[in-house]
Amino acid sequence: MSTTLNSIAIDVVGQYGEAAKHLVQAYRTGTERAVTGLGGRYEKLLESRSLPLVTDSVKAGIIGAEQRLSGLVVDTVGRVSDGAGNAVDRVSSRAIEGMQAFGEKTAWANDLMVVNALRTINLPAAKLSLEIATQINKATRSLSERIAGVPAAPAPKAKSAAKRVRRTARKAA
């Protein structure tokens, strides 16, 4: 884990950049799943019903139009997602480059007593900021994986309160 304010700030920007990319991926995957699911249900609905004045060729035309529209939506969302991901990469890398340049240009002040005093005061807040950014990144990764359908690790089973009470009562007796 980083111990200088500059390296912590760089890590925070990196964590938020990753979180943003997870959200973009969740948006893309969620849209694809929703469009695919709705398209399949729409097709089943048309195929399962006998509608007056709607022949099989008309149904096929309607389903084909829906599939083309779905493809257009998915392609557009894909392009928008790619652009957003690239924008996140550019912004975060430029921010990190700027912080690194700032750190290099101000390295001469690292040994000043006032700077050390301020660093000591601000370091706990910076570490807390990094921890918050890390938790946000983990939450967005989990959200993205959940939307993608990746099974989550099973949570440990909690013991019931009644079991704990009985066990405690037995030990007390």
N, C-alpha and C positions, 0 to 999 in steps of 0.2 A: 504494500500500500504506500502511496506517495506521502511525503512528509513536508514538502515545501508548498507554499500557497500557490505558486505558479503551476506545479505539477498536479496539484489537486484540482485547480481550475481547468486544466487541460483534460483531466479525467472526467470532470463533471460535464464538459462540453461533449466528450466522447459518449458518455452514458446517455445524454439527452438525444444525441444524434442517432444512436442505436435504437432508442425508444421510438423516435419518429419513424425510423425505417420499419420497425415492427408494426406500427399503426398503419403505415402505407400498405404493407403486405397483408394485414388483416382486412383492410378495405378491399383490396384486390381479390383476395380469396373469398371473402364474404359475398361480394358481388357475384363472382363466378358461381358460387354454390347456390345463391338465391335465384339467379337467372336460370341455371340448369334445373333446379328443382321446380320452379314455376313452369318452365317449358314442358317438362315431363308431365306434370299434372294437367296442364292445358291440353296436351296431346291425348292423355288418357280420357279426359272429360269429353273431348270431341269424338273420340273413337267409341266410347261406351254409350253415348246417347244417339238415339235416332231422332234427328231434327227434320221437321218438314222443310222441303225445298232445298235441303243441303245434301247434295249427292257426295259420293266418295271422292270424286275429283275436286269438288269444292272444298271438302275437308282437307284433302291433301294440299291444296293451294293455301288454305288458311294456316295449316301447320308449317308449310314451307316458309310462308311470310313471317311467321312467329320465330322460326329458327334463324332466318336471316337477320331479323331485328335483334334477337338475342346475341347472335354473333357480333353484330355491330356494337352493341352495348358492352360486351366483354372486351372486344378489341379497343374500344375507346377508353374504358377503364384501365386496361393494361397500359396504353400509351400515357395516360394521365399519371398512373402509378409510377411508371418508369421516369417520367419527368420530375415527379415529386421526390423520388428516391435520389435522382441525380442532384436536384436542388439541395436536399439535405446534406449530401456528401460535399457539395461545393461550399455551402455555408459553414458546415462544421470544420472542414479542413482549412478554410480561410481564417476562421476564428482561432483555431489551434496554431496556425502559422503566426498569426498576429501575437498571440500570447507567448509563443516561443521567442519571437523577435524582441518583444518587450522584456522578457526575462534575460535575454542576452545583453540588451542595452542597459539594463539596470543592475547587472551583476555586481558592479562596483559598490553598490550600496548595501550589499548583503551583510557586511560586517559592521555596519553602523549600529550603535547602541539603540537609537530611536527605532530603526527598522526592526531590529530584533525584538524590542518590546512590543511593537505593533503586531509583529508576526505571532508572538506568543499569545497575545490577546485574541487574534483573529483565527488562529489555527483550529480551535474547537468548532467554531461556526463553519469553517470551511470543510472540516471532516464530516460534520452533520449534513451539510449540503451535498457532499459526495455520497453519503449513505442514502439520502432521500433520492438522489438521481439513480443510484443503483437499484433501489426498490422499485422505482417507477419503471426502469428498464426491465426488471424481472417481471413486473405485472403486465407490461405490454407484450413481452415475449410469451407469457402464458396465455394472454388473450389471443395473440396471433396463432399460437399452436392449437388453442381450443377451437378457433374458427376453422382452421385447416383440418380439424378432425384428428389431430395427434392425441392419442390417449394420455391423460395426465398420470403421473405416478400415483399409485394408490395411497391414500392417507392412512396413517396407522389408526387402527380401531381404538376408539376411546372406551374405557371401561365405564360401565354404567354407574350412576350415582348409588343405585340400590346395592350393587355388588360391593362398592367401597364401604357403604354403611354396614353391611353384614360382616365384612371382613374386619372392620374396625371394632364392631361389637364383639366378635369372637375373640379378638386379641385382648380386649378389655376384660373379658370374663375369666 
